Amino acid sequence: MILFLLTDAVPPFLLICLLIMCYLAGYELWKEDLQFLWKAWWVLFVFLLNILGFAIFWIWLLIRRTRARAA
């Protein structure tokens, strides 16, 4: 989203990719036992930072699930 604001253009393909990334983040968070505010924060984080936010989200999710299995 920040890239779209800086360039003042939103190519339809990239907008669809952004919406798909937000949907996938929400879908994965649906399974997690978190408060709604945390889920909304992560989806907005992915929405604002696009691919970087999506990568950070998956790293966080991997660490969280690994720690849950170890406990």
C-alpha positions in Angstrom: 0.0 0.0 0.0 2.8 2.4 0.8 4.3 1.7 -2.7 0.9 2.6 -4.2 0.8 5.9 -2.3 4.3 6.8 -3.4 3.8 6.1 -7.1 0.1 7.3 -7.1 -0.8 4.3 -9.3 -2.4 1.0 -8.5 -2.0 -1.7 -11.2 -5.0 -4.1 -11.0 -2.7 -7.1 -10.9 -0.8 -5.8 -7.9 -4.0 -4.9 -6.1 -5.4 -8.4 -6.6 -2.1 -9.8 -5.3 -2.4 -7.6 -2.2 -5.9 -8.6 -1.5 -4.9 -12.3 -1.9 -2.1 -11.8 0.6 -4.4 -10.2 3.1 -6.9 -13.0 2.6 -4.2 -15.7 3.2 -3.0 -13.9 6.3 -6.6 -13.7 7.6 -7.2 -17.4 6.8 -4.1 -18.5 8.7 -4.9 -16.3 11.6 -8.4 -17.8 11.8 -6.9 -21.0 13.1 -4.7 -19.3 15.7 -5.9 -18.7 19.3 -5.4 -14.9 19.3 -7.6 -11.9 20.2 -9.3 -10.2 17.3 -7.2 -7.1 17.7 -4.0 -9.0 17.1 -5.5 -10.7 14.0 -6.7 -7.3 12.7 -3.2 -5.9 13.4 -1.5 -8.6 11.4 -3.8 -8.2 8.4 -3.3 -4.5 8.4 0.4 -5.0 8.7 0.4 -7.2 5.6 -1.9 -4.6 3.8 0.5 -1.8 4.5 3.8 -3.5 3.9 2.8 -5.8 1.1 5.4 -8.6 0.4 7.7 -7.6 3.2 4.8 -7.6 5.7 3.7 -11.0 4.4 7.2 -12.4 4.8 7.4 -11.1 8.4 4.0 -12.5 9.1 5.0 -16.0 8.0 8.3 -15.9 9.9 6.3 -14.9 13.1 3.8 -17.6 12.4 6.5 -20.2 11.9 8.2 -19.3 15.2 4.9 -19.3 17.1 3.9 -22.7 15.8 7.4 -24.2 16.4 7.3 -22.9 20.0 3.8 -24.3 20.5 4.9 -27.8 19.4 8.0 -27.7 21.6 5.9 -26.9 24.7 
